[in-house]
């Protein structure tokens, strides 16, 4: 049974039940297509499968940076 409002909205939008991850046998994890830190909608999710870090390791076509590199730059240093 789904517990999140965002997953129920996905089901209504797509007319099908939230998918099961074939590897784990559990509901697929929810992923934001546009990162929240980049202005993504917290109520818009898509099902995601596999290792959650894989999608964050893909270099951006413009900057060539991965999400970890971009997000790491946002972190405050001890000098700030």
Secondary structure, DSSP 8 states (H G I E B T S, - for coil): ----HHHHHHHHHHTS---B-TTTSSB-EEE-SS-GGGT--TT--EEE-S-TTGGGGS--TTT---HHHHHHHHS--TT-
